[in-house]
Amino acid sequence: MHFKTLVLALATASTLMAQTSTHYRITQSYPIGGSGSWDYIIPDSGNHRLFIARETHLMVVDEDSGKLIGEVTGINGAHGTAIAAKSGHGFATAGEDKAVVMFDLKTLKALGKTPAADDADAILYDEVSNRVFTLNGDANSSTVIDAATGKLITNIPLNGKPEYGVSAGDGKVYANIADKSEIVEIDAKKATVTKRWSTAPCKQPVPLAIDKVNHRLFSGCRSGVMAVSDYRAGKVVTTVPIGSGADGAAYDPESHNVFVANADGTLTVIHQDGADQYQVAQTLTTPVGSRNLGLDPLTHRLYVASAKFGPLPASGKGKKPVLPGTFTLLRIEADSAAH
């Protein structure tokens, strides 16, 4: 091996080791309180705030202080939030009303309601088409809404129960289909499904994150693995073990880390060594039930939620209720010494 080649190889190895040695920890705990359970945590990085769904409303929380700075009210069955900065509009799914509430991003006042479908849950914004896409679990569909006007464009049949989705920024939208263990590709302007593929051996893909540079999707699966897909080829290229009860995922292109939040009380940190090479770098202990995750791409901070829970209903069915006043937001960051 030539000397220059050896030096380059050692430098590359050193860089990789530095990246994989990054260690994450919970740095702040913000007691926010309030009643009811929660769902998606969506960062609005341009305004340094988070939108957190709380059953009947969205809590708007300052990322730095953890203080409640506002609310979007009148949302019956709040789940997801989509931010369409270009039009100044936010969109929140109201699952119990089978609808989407459009609101003003500055005043947080509701501007209108658009009909969606059964179990309107996750929601995302696609900048290329300037459209919002809901993922309606029980209806097996996606509702397409004009982000400028809030008007209904169409409903797209997905032939399965969608969970979370992402925009690739190239006119395509992707969504996990949990009950079929598949991913669907949607042409955002044509509002049609253009591709679908199996996530096997991953079963029940729920959270989804994207690497737009390497054209990779990361599906967190309830079967205990993360499936990595090449979305241009439409196939799974590898899987990585994660915790159980995956419900939140994110990818940070600067650190090349993928994060999966699991209901079992773990946050799996997976380092991307290459487009098709991944390794578990850390398993961070979090409170049990901290299954949702928001990543601010500008600060590289992660946010998860936790709470204390009461006993199961007498019937033994359903979920443990969140005890009033115990809802807490946790901030997770990389140790500065690890950089």
VENHUKA-V637008 format. One record per helix or strand of 3 or more residues. SS is the DSSP state (@ for helix, = for strand). FROM is the first residue (numbers start at 1). TO is the last residue. If there is no record, write none. Layout:
ss=SS from=FROM to=TO
ss=SS from=FROM to=TO
This chain:
ss=@ from=3 to=20
ss== from=24 to=31
ss== from=41 to=44
ss=@ from=45 to=47
ss== from=49 to=53
ss== from=58 to=62
ss== from=68 to=72
ss== from=78 to=84
ss== from=89 to=94
ss=@ from=95 to=97
ss== from=99 to=104
ss== from=110 to=115
ss== from=120 to=126
ss== from=131 to=136
ss== from=141 to=146
ss== from=152 to=157
ss== from=162 to=167
ss== from=172 to=177
ss== from=182 to=187
ss== from=192 to=198
ss== from=205 to=211
ss== from=216 to=221
ss== from=225 to=230
ss== from=235 to=241
ss== from=246 to=252
ss== from=257 to=262
ss== from=266 to=274
ss== from=277 to=285
ss== from=302 to=306
ss== from=328 to=334
ss=@ from=336 to=338
